[in-house]
C-alpha cells in the first residue's frame, strides 16, 4: 500500500517538474515494482 501511494505521489510530483513528465505507464510500473 505504501509503495502504491509513493508511486502515485512521485508521479504527481513529476507533473509539476518542467523537465519531467506525467505518465500513466510509470504509475503502473511504480505500483508493481
Long-range contacts (C-beta under 8 A, 24 or more apart in sequence): 3-30, 3-31, 4-30, 4-31, 6-30, 7-31
